[in-house]
Amino acid sequence: PDPFEELPEADDFDGALDLGLLGLHPPYADLGLFSPARVNGQDAQPVIVKVPVNLLCRHVLCVGATGSGKTTLFFTLQDALRKLVHPAHKPRNFISIGFKRDGRHRISEVPNLLVLKISPQSNFKWNFTIPPDGVSQEEWDITWTRVVCETQGLSLGIESLLLSNVRKLRSRNQIITIEQLYRELAAQKPRAFREVNWFVSLTNRLDSLRVFNTMLNTTVALPLHQLVERFCIEFELDDAGEFKTTFGTLISIGLYKERLAKNLRGDELFVPIFCDEMLFLGSKVIQKSCFLGDPMLFQLIRLGREMGIAFISATNEPTALSDSLKVNAATKLLMNPGRFQDGLDIGISMNLSREQLEAILELRPGQAVMQLEGMKAF
C-alpha cells in the first residue's frame, strides 16, 4: 500500500493517528530510496505522517542516539493519542515507564497526568503481592514470584522456594508483605547444602527489596486499570536501583493479567505503554539470563496485542535490545543512531539498503526514517 494513500481523519477511531511534524521529508518517501544530496541540502516542507491505529497496537520501536529527538517524538505521540476518540467516549490515556524523569514537566501540558515515583521514599503505596482486580490470588502469586526471579537472575529452585514460602504465609494471612516474607525465610534453617545457597540468594534479594518498605508495607494493591481510565500515568523508576526491571515488568504484566481476566480485547481498547529506555526491560542479557525459558515480559510482547497492550519504546543501543521486540514492532522509526553498527542492526530489520544506511548518519535531530509493516521505509 501507498504510505501517502488518503486516510480518514485522525478524529475517527478507525482512521489514523496524526504524528504531526516529525521532520520526515519527501525525499525519504520516494519509493523508500534516499538521496544524500537532498539530506545535505535545504529542508523540504515536512509531511504529515499518519499511522493506522491497528499498527500502533502491534508495538512501536524508536531507535536513535542521545539527542536525536526520541523524547520529543514520545511527547508528540502522547498528545496525538490523547486526541483519538475512545469507543466509550473517554480520554485516550497512556502509561509511561520512565527512567530519565523527563515526563514530570508535562503536568502543565497534560491536565490529568499522574506522576508516581518508585523509590525507597515512594510517594504512593503498592503491595505487589496483592493481585490485580479479577485475578485469583494463586495465579498472581505464581506470576509475581516468577517475575521477581526472572528479573533478578534467580534459578528455578529459588523460585520454587519462594513460591512455597509465599503459600505457607498465605495459609495464615490473607495479605502478606515482602517484610513478612523476608522474616519468614530468615527464621528458617535450611537442611541441605544446595538449599543453603538458595536461601542465601533469596534472602539477600528480599533484604535489598526491603528498602522499598515505605511503598510495599501496605494492604493496598495498585489499581492500574482503574487509574488509567482516569489518568495518564508516568512511573518514574530512575531511583529504583537494581529493581528497575522488576517493577517495570510487574506494572506491565499486572495490567495484562487484569485485562485478560476482564476480557478487554482488541485494538479499540488498547492502552499504550511508553518506555523511554527499553533496555531496562527488554535487553538480550535479561532474556538470556532467565533460567525459566522465555521471560514473561517477552511473552507479553508477543501476545499482549490481543489484550490491547502496545509498547511504544525507545533505545539508543539497538544491538543490546532483544530481537523479540524488533521482530514484533510493526512500526519502526530510525533516527540518527550515532554509530553505523547501531544503524545496521535495526536497519536490517527494516530492509534498508547499504546506501540508505549510510545516509542515516546524516540525519539531523528530529529527522527519522520510518517503516510501517508491509510498506517500504520512508
HELIX and SHEET records of a PDB file:
HELIX    1   1 PRO A   26  ALA A   29  5                                   4    
HELIX    2   2 PRO A   36  ASN A   40  1                                   5    
HELIX    3   3 VAL A   53  LEU A   56  1                                   4    
HELIX    4   4 LYS A   70  ARG A   82  1                                  13    
HELIX    5   5 ARG A  104  SER A  108  5                                   5    
HELIX    6   6 GLN A  137  THR A  151  1                                  15    
HELIX    7   7 LEU A  156  ARG A  172  1                                  17    
HELIX    8   8 ILE A  178  ALA A  186  1                                   9    
HELIX    9   9 PHE A  193  LEU A  209  1                                  17    
HELIX   10  10 ARG A  210  PHE A  212  5                                   3    
HELIX   11  11 ASN A  213  LEU A  216  1                                   4    
HELIX   12  12 LEU A  224  ARG A  230  1                                   7    
HELIX   13  13 GLY A  241  PHE A  243  5                                   3    
HELIX   14  14 LYS A  244  ALA A  261  1                                  18    
HELIX   15  15 ASP A  267  LEU A  269  5                                   3    
HELIX   16  16 LEU A  279  GLY A  282  1                                   4    
HELIX   17  17 LYS A  284  SER A  289  1                                   6    
HELIX   18  18 MET A  296  LEU A  303  1                                   8    
HELIX   19  19 GLY A  304  MET A  307  5                                   4    
HELIX   20  20 PRO A  318  ALA A  320  5                                   3    
HELIX   21  21 ASP A  323  ASN A  328  1                                   6    
HELIX   22  22 PHE A  340  SER A  349  1                                  10    
HELIX   23  23 ARG A  354  ILE A  360  1                                   7    
SHEET    1   A 2 ALA A  16  LEU A  21  0                                        
SHEET    2   A 2 ILE A  48  PRO A  52 -1                                        
SHEET    1   B 8 LEU A 113  LYS A 117  0                                        
SHEET    2   B 8 CYS A 232  GLU A 236  1                                        
SHEET    3   B 8 ILE A  95  GLY A  98  1                                        
SHEET    4   B 8 VAL A 271  CYS A 275  1                                        
SHEET    5   B 8 ILE A 309  THR A 315  1                                        
SHEET    6   B 8 VAL A  60  VAL A  63  1                                        
SHEET    7   B 8 THR A 331  LEU A 334  1                                        
SHEET    8   B 8 VAL A 369  LEU A 372 -1                                        
END                                                                             
